[in-house]
Amino acid sequence: MRRFLGASTAFAASLLLLACTGSAAPKRPRGGRAEAVSFQTLVQRGIPGQAGERIQEVARDAASWKALWAKLREGTAPEVLPEEPPAVDFSREMAIVAAMPTQGCVSAVTVRSVQRARKEVVVTVLEAPPAPNCVCIVSQRPIHAIRLPRFPEPVRFVTQQGQTSCGSPSGR
């Protein structure tokens, strides 16, 4: 009887683990089978003291890239972000920017993955605001800009939520 109970418990635990793992899988892009797309980070940082809203945008040409970069730079000094945007060869590439709204403390935004399906490109972004125990002096706005191969399909952003740890309970 003990063997039966032990085996039943192990089997039930295995089924539960499989069910939980399956439910955590990200949704597939709407366009059918997806392929991972490699990308290169142009800049990823928190900009101290910068005010701003959420940005999740694509630049497919130099003019839109310059305008997007100018929006990212609003209220910053040239030593924080240079006036000229990083180089992107728009004949072969495009740029994507994710920025969180201004946060009261340490935080991060990260483009986690890019997948291309037949009908769309899906960009998964992790937004990680500060943990509740954080105590900070200066606010910041986290940004992440990437370049990747140029695709004609529309881009859809999927935002996941995380949390940035600030260390000890006192926030130091």
C-alpha positions in Angstrom: 0.0 0.0 0.0 2.9 2.4 0.8 4.5 1.8 -2.5 1.2 2.5 -4.3 0.7 5.7 -2.3 4.3 6.8 -3.0 4.0 6.0 -6.7 0.6 7.8 -6.9 2.0 10.8 -5.1 5.0 11.0 -7.4 2.8 10.6 -10.5 0.4 13.3 -9.3 3.4 15.6 -8.6 4.8 15.0 -12.1 1.4 15.9 -13.7 1.1 19.0 -11.6 4.7 20.1 -12.6 3.9 19.5 -16.3 0.7 21.5 -16.0 2.4 24.4 -14.3 5.2 24.4 -16.8 2.9 24.3 -19.8 0.8 27.2 -18.5 3.9 29.4 -18.1 4.9 29.0 -21.8 4.7 32.3 -23.7 2.1 32.7 -26.3 3.2 32.0 -29.9 3.1 34.8 -32.4 -0.2 35.1 -34.3 1.4 34.5 -37.7 2.1 30.7 -37.3 5.5 29.1 -36.7 8.0 31.6 -35.2 11.7 31.9 -35.5 14.0 33.6 -33.1 15.6 36.8 -34.4 19.1 37.9 -33.2 19.5 41.5 -32.2 22.2 43.8 -30.8 21.8 46.2 -27.9 22.7 49.8 -28.8 22.1 51.2 -25.3 20.5 49.9 -22.1 20.5 52.0 -19.0 18.6 54.0 -16.5 18.7 57.7 -17.1 18.8 59.5 -13.8 16.2 62.2 -13.2 14.6 61.9 -16.6 10.8 62.3 -16.9 9.0 60.4 -19.6 6.3 58.0 -20.5 6.4 54.4 -21.8 7.9 54.0 -25.3 7.6 50.8 -27.4 8.4 51.9 -30.9 10.1 50.8 -34.1 12.2 53.0 -36.4 12.6 51.7 -40.0 14.3 54.8 -41.5 16.8 57.4 -40.4 14.3 60.2 -39.9 12.1 58.2 -37.5 15.2 57.0 -35.7 16.4 60.6 -35.2 13.0 61.6 -33.9 12.7 58.6 -31.6 16.3 59.2 -30.3 15.4 62.9 -29.6 12.3 61.7 -27.7 14.6 59.4 -25.6 17.0 62.3 -24.9 14.5 64.9 -23.7 15.8 66.5 -20.6 19.2 64.6 -20.6 22.7 65.9 -20.8 24.9 64.9 -23.8 27.2 62.9 -21.5 24.2 60.7 -20.5 23.0 60.1 -24.1 24.8 61.6 -27.1 22.9 63.9 -29.4 23.4 61.6 -32.4 21.7 58.2 -32.3 23.8 55.0 -32.6 24.4 53.9 -36.2 21.8 51.8 -37.8 22.0 50.7 -41.5 18.4 51.1 -42.5 18.9 49.5 -45.8 19.3 46.2 -43.9 18.3 46.9 -40.3 15.7 48.6 -38.1 15.8 49.9 -34.5 13.5 49.1 -31.6 13.2 51.1 -28.4 11.5 50.2 -25.1 11.4 52.7 -22.3 9.5 52.6 -19.0 7.8 55.6 -17.5 9.9 57.4 -14.9 10.5 55.3 -11.9 11.2 56.5 -8.3 14.2 54.2 -7.9 16.3 51.5 -9.4 14.5 49.7 -12.3 15.2 48.1 -15.6 13.6 47.4 -19.0 15.0 44.6 -21.2 14.1 43.4 -24.6 14.1 39.7 -23.8 13.4 38.2 -27.3 12.4 39.0 -30.8 10.5 36.4 -32.8 9.4 36.5 -36.5 6.3 34.8 -37.7 4.7 34.9 -41.2 2.5 37.9 -40.3 4.3 39.8 -37.5 7.4 40.4 -35.4 6.8 39.9 -31.7 9.1 41.8 -29.3 8.9 40.6 -25.7 9.9 43.3 -23.2 10.5 42.8 -19.4 9.6 45.8 -17.3 11.1 45.5 -13.8 10.2 48.5 -11.5 11.8 48.8 -8.1 10.9 46.4 -5.3 8.5 47.9 -2.6 11.3 48.1 -0.1 13.5 50.4 -2.2 14.4 53.8 -0.9 16.1 56.1 -3.3 17.1 59.7 -3.8 17.0 60.1 -7.6 14.3 58.9 -10.0 15.3 57.3 -13.3 13.8 56.2 -16.6 15.0 52.9 -17.9 15.6 52.4 -21.6 16.7 49.7 -24.0 17.4 50.3 -27.7 18.3 47.5 -30.1 19.0 47.0 -33.8 18.0 43.9 -35.7 17.5 42.8 -39.3 14.9 44.8 -41.2 11.5 43.1 -41.6 8.4 44.4 -43.4 5.9 42.7 -41.0 4.2 44.8 -38.3 5.8 44.7 -34.8 3.7 43.7 -31.7 5.1 44.2 -28.2 4.4 41.8 -25.4 5.2 43.3 -22.0 6.0 41.0 -19.0 6.3 42.3 -15.5 9.2 41.8 -13.1 10.9 43.5 -10.2 14.3 45.0 -9.6 15.8 44.2 -6.2 17.4 47.0 -4.3 19.4 45.0 -1.8 18.7 45.0 1.9 15.3 45.9 3.4 16.6 49.4 4.2 17.1 49.9 0.4 20.9 50.3 0.6 
